[in-house]
Every structure is written in structure tokens, then in C-alpha cells.
Amino acid sequence: MTEFCCPNCKQALNIRQAYYTCEPCRIDYRQYVGIPNFKQQELYPGEWKLLEEFEQKYSQASFIELMEYMDSIPKKNVLPCELRRHQRFAELNEEDKRQYLANYTKETIVKPGKLQLEITQFLINKAGYRLRGGRCLDIGCGRGPWAVTAVDLFDEIFALDVDMASLILAKKYCQENDISNIQFLSATASALPFSGDYFELINSQAVLEHVDDQARTLKEIKRVLQPGGCFTGDSINRYNLFTPEPHIELRLIGFLPKNLAHKLSLWLRKLPYDDIKPLSYNELRLLLRQAFDDHFKIVPLSESPDNSLTYKVMRRLPAKLLNLFTHTHYIIALKNNR
């Protein structure tokens, strides 16, 4: 059984029925359908009640039935980063909803999972890192596309997200597809419930712009990496000249002051933007240096495996200019052997 530690004091936890208990902090961490929840506060009003409803439906409902239920919950119970997808689902007619649900596994788990894993393998190769197939952590796993695609590469995968509802859905997918080596857990990336030197590889894609404390998150990632371990990830660029911002689909929004960008997003897209914190190239570089010293690399987009027309055009730009104004920065970082 996995030995989690308290995300606050890092001491070992006791298991009591459906709870992990930290005696020094006097905190009980509840499990939902066997998934530990290491958050102490609700992400939105009524989250605990909603999770109890999911828990009751879990044993009888299929993956698709749970997915349909999740996409039909009130807007107030949806995380800001999920609002765009939730909004689109609500706008579909009944026939289009049925088609969306029928294609959901292929379009939002299988295809994205393959692409995300290709990026990870590309970055690992760039670092000259050789996987040993041990223990891996996927931070910000969502509904699990990267984790379920990478199951054959590792003995054990831990898939972490703040959104417990998405994890319940991901666990049901694994159950229906006989995937048994993924342990799901809900926690914040800036307070990981693991002891130090625990993981061979940590992956985190499309996550860094969502966390509250980016500096602390990167330091936590380094703490739980094994000596010689590898971190791969990405970070959307605030000063993106080439593509619309992926969360709200507005161009050049990062060049505006953040409070004005938020107001513009609310006006044009009816979506909040104050929860998104994209980093510039220089901001990202500074945070990585603080966490990993000089043992990191921001991979130029010109070296990306993507061969779409947009990437081919961008590769013609000087590397320094591309780093400043590309849409995404890929990250490789290594933890020094002691």
C-alpha cells in the first residue's frame, strides 16, 4: 500500500476506515471511491456534497453515464479551467450531445494522451534521459489521458489533480479498461503528499499556468524527484504572437495588464481569466533556476516534433525571438545525483 504523507507537515499518515489521518496536524483526509483527497478546502461551494453524489453513482453508472452527469452539473460547480468545455457541451443539441459522448474516449483521452506522451518522450530524449520504468507522477492529470497512455512504461503511476470529480471519472475509465497500476489522488501541486526522493519521472502538461504558487510548485517537484530523476512539462507563453490563448481563444491577451485581460475575457467570452497565470520566457527561466539551479532547459519550439504548418513557419524565426513570442515553452529539468 502507498505510504502517503501529510501535505502540510510531511509526516506519515495513519489509515482509519475511509480516512488518512495526520496525528500532528489533527487532520482527516477523506477518500472517495478509494481516491484520497488531500485538499482541506472546497474548490467551489458544495464540492463535498457533489462528490458524495458521484460516489453514490459510481458503482452502478458507466464511464459515459458519469461523464454525461458531470457535464450537466450546474455552472457554479465547474472549475474555471473547465468552464469553456462545459459551456460548449451545454450549447449542443441532444443529437450532438449523443455524438460527443460517443466519441468522447477517442477525442479527449486516446488522441490527447498519445500527443502528450509523444511530447514527454521527445523531451526525455532531448535530455539524454533513460527511463528505468519505476515510479512516475502525473501532475494535473485531469481525466487521465497521459497516465492511461503511459501505463506500459512504468511499474506504478500516480495521477494527481485538484479536481476530484475528474479523478473519479478517470478511475471509472481505468476500471472499464482493466488498467490497474494507476493510483489517483487529489491534492495541490504546491503541497505534494509524498516523502522526498520518491519519483523517477514527473510529468506536468498544461498545468503551471493554473497553480497558485508556481515557485513553490517547482520546488515541490524537485523535492519528490529521485536523485537523477527527470521533470518534463510545458508552460503557455504570456506573450504569444502566433495562436489564440488556449483557455479563452483570444489573441494577444497576454500583452494586456492582467486585470484588463480578465475584464475583456468576461466581456467577450463570459469566462474568467484571473485564475490563469501564463509566464513569459524570462519569468519561467527565473522560476526554473530558483528550483533546479542550472539543471534545466527550455526547449526551443524549433526542435519540437510537431510538423504542422504553424510550426514550420515559426521555425524560420531566430531562436531568441521565437522563445520570447512562441505560444508554448517545453521544459526539461533534472535533479542532481547526491
N, C-alpha and C positions, 0 to 999 in steps of 0.2 A: 504493500500500500504506500502511496506517495506521502512523504513527510513534508507537509506544508508548514510554513512558519508564519507567525503574525506579521502582517504587512507594516505594523507600526513599530513594534519593539524587536522583531526578528527572532523571537523566542519560539520554541517548539509548541505545537498546539495539541490539546487533548481532544479525542473524538468521543462525543456523547450523543448517541442516537443520531438525529439529523443535523447535529451542530459540530463545528470545530470551535473549541473554547480556548481562549488565551487567559490563563490564570493571572499573570502580572497585570494585564490591561483590563481584566474583568469584562471581556467582550465575547459574545457568542456570534459565530458566523454560521448562518443557516445554509443548508443545501436545498436545492430544488431539483427534483428528479436525479439526484446524485451529483449535481454540479454545485460546488461550493461557491458561496457569494461572499467575497471579502470586502465588499463596499459597506460602509456604515451609514450612508445616506442614500435616499432615493434619487434617481436621476431625474425623475419627474413626479409630480403629485400622483399618488395612487399606484406606484410601481409595484410595491409588495403585494397589493391586492390583485393586480393584474397577473403577477407571476403565480399566485395561488390558483387562479383560473386556468392558466396554461398547464400547471401541474396536474390539475384535475382532468383536463382533456387529454393529457399526454398518452396515457396507456391505450386509449380507445381510438384516438384520431391518427390518421396517416400523416406523412410529411406534408403532402399537398393540402390536406384539410387544415393542418396547423398553420401553414403558410397563408392560406386564404383568410383564416381567422385573424392572424397577426396583421395582415394588410388592411383589415377592415376595422381595426380599433380606432377610437376617437383620435383626432389630430393632437389633442393635448397630451396623449400618452406616447407620442412619437418623438424620438430624439431629433434634434435639429439637423444632424447629418443625414437622417433618413427621410426628411420631410419631402424632398424632391421626388424620390421614388414613390412614397406614399401618396403624394399629390397626383402623380401620373396614374397610379392604379385607380384612384377614386374617380378620375375623369374618363376611364374606359367604360364602354357599354358592356352589357352582360356577355355578349359573344366574344368580344375582345378580351374580357377578363378570363373567360374559359381558355382561350388560346394562349394567353400569357401564362396561366397556371400550368397548362400542358407542356409548355416549352421552358418552364422556369429552371428546372435542373440543368438543362443543356446550356441555357443562355447566361445564367447567373452563378453557377457553381462549376460546371465542367470547363467551359471555354475560358472564363477568367482565371480559374485555377491553373490551367495549362500555361497561360500567358505569364502569370505571376511566378510560377515555378521556373519558367524559362529565364526570367529576369534574375532570379536568385542564382541559378546555375551559371549564368553569364557573369555575374559579379564574383561568385566563388572562383571561377576560372581566372578572372582578371587578377584576383588576389593570390593566385597560385595555391589556393587552399584545397586540401584533400579531405573530403568527408569521411568520417570513420563510422557513421551510421549509428551514433549513440542517442543522446537525448537532445531534443530540439524544442524551442519555444516560438510560437507564432503570436506576436502581439498585435491586437486589433484584428482578430480573425474574422469578425462578423459572423456570417452564416457558414464559414468554414471552407471556402474554395481552395485556398493554398494548402491547408492542412490535409484535406482529403485527397488532394493530388499528390502530396509528398509522403503518403503513408508507407510506401515501399522503400523509402530511403533511410528511415530511422527506426530504431527499436521502439522509441516512445516519443510521441509528440504531445506537448501541452499547448492548447489553443485558448488564448485569453482575450477577453473583450469586456468592456464595461456594461454592455447591453445583454443582460441575462436572457431576455426573450429570444434574441438571435441565437444564443448558445443552446437553448432548449430545442430550437428548430434544427440546428446543426447536429445535435445529438440524435435526434429522430432520424435524420438523413443517414447518419452512420449506422444506426440500428437496422434500418431497412436495407443497407448495402453491406452488412457484415464487416464493418470496419471497427476494430476493437482496440487499436493501440493509440487512440487519441483521448486525452484527458482534458475536458473542458473546465474552465473556471472563470469567474467574473471578478475582476479587480482593476484598479487603475494602474496605468503603465508607470507612474511615478512612485508607486509603493508596491513592489512585487513581493508576493508571499512565498519567497524561496530563500534558502540559505545561499551564501556566496559560492562561486565556482561550480555552478550546477549544470550549465548547458554547453554543449558543443557548438551549436549554431542558434542564433536568434534572428528571426525574420520579422520585419515590420514594414508593410507597404501601405501607402495612403493613410498613415496614422499620425505622423509627427505634427501635422497642422491642426490636429484635433485635441491634443493633450494640453492641459492647463499649464504644466510646468515642464517645458521642453528640456531645459538644462538638467533638471533632476531626473527626468526620464532616461536621458542618455547615460547619466552616471549610474542609474539603477541597472541598465542593460549591461554596462561594463561589470558591475559588481557580481551579477549572477552568471556571467560567462566564465567558462573554464579557462585557465591559463592556456594561451594559444588558440582560444575559441574565436569564432568569426561572427560579426554582425553585418547583415545585409538589409538594406531598406531604401526608401526614397523620400523625397520631400518636394512638394509642389513649390514652384518658384513664385514669390510675390510679384516680381517684375517680369511677368510673362508677356512677350510681344506676339507670340505666334498662335496661340489657341485660346478659346474661351476658358475662363476659370471653371473647373470641372463640377463644382458643387452648385453653382448658380447660373452657369453658362452665360456669363457676361465677359466681354473682352476688356483688358486693360484695367480691371477693377482694382488691382493691387497698387496702381500708381496713385490712387486717391488716399487721403487720410482715412484711417480705419473707421472712424465714426461716420464719415460721409459715405464710405463704401457700404456700411451696414444700412444706412438710411436709403441709399439707392437700391440696394437689393430688396429691401422691404417694399419699396415703391414699384419696382419693375417686375419682381419675381414673387412677391409675397412670401419671401423666405428670409430668415435672419442670417446675418453674416458675422455677427460679433463673436460667434463661437469658433470661427475658422481663423487660424493664425499662421498663414503661409510665411516662410522665411525667404529672405534674399540669399544669394550665394554667399555673401560675406557674413551674414548673420549665422547661416548654417555652419560655415567653416569655423567660426569662433566657438560655437557650442560643441562641435566635434573635437576641437583642440582641447577645450576645457575638460572633456570627458576622457578622451583617448590619447592625449598628448599629440604626438605626430604620427600615430599608428592608424591613420585613416586615409581614405582617398575619396574625393568626389569625382565620379567617373564622368568625363565629357560625354555629352549626348552623341557626339560624332562617333563614339565607339559602341553605341547601343546596337543590339541585334535587330531592331525594328527597321524594315526596309520600305516603309510606306513613303508616299511622295513627299509628305510634310518633312519627314526626317531627312530625305535625300536633299531637299532644298536647304534645310538648316545646316547640313554638314558642309556646305560651301562657305559658311561664315568662319572667320577666325575663332579659334577655340576660346580665347578670353572673352570675346564678345558673346559667344554662344553661352558660356557659363553664366553671364550676367542676365541674359534675357530669354533663355530656354524656358520651357514650361515645367520641366521636372529635373531634379538632381538625383542621381543614383549614388548610393552610399555603400562603402565597404569600410569596416573597421575591425581591427584585431586587438585582442587583449594579450599583452606581453606575457611570455613564459617567465616564471619567477626563478 
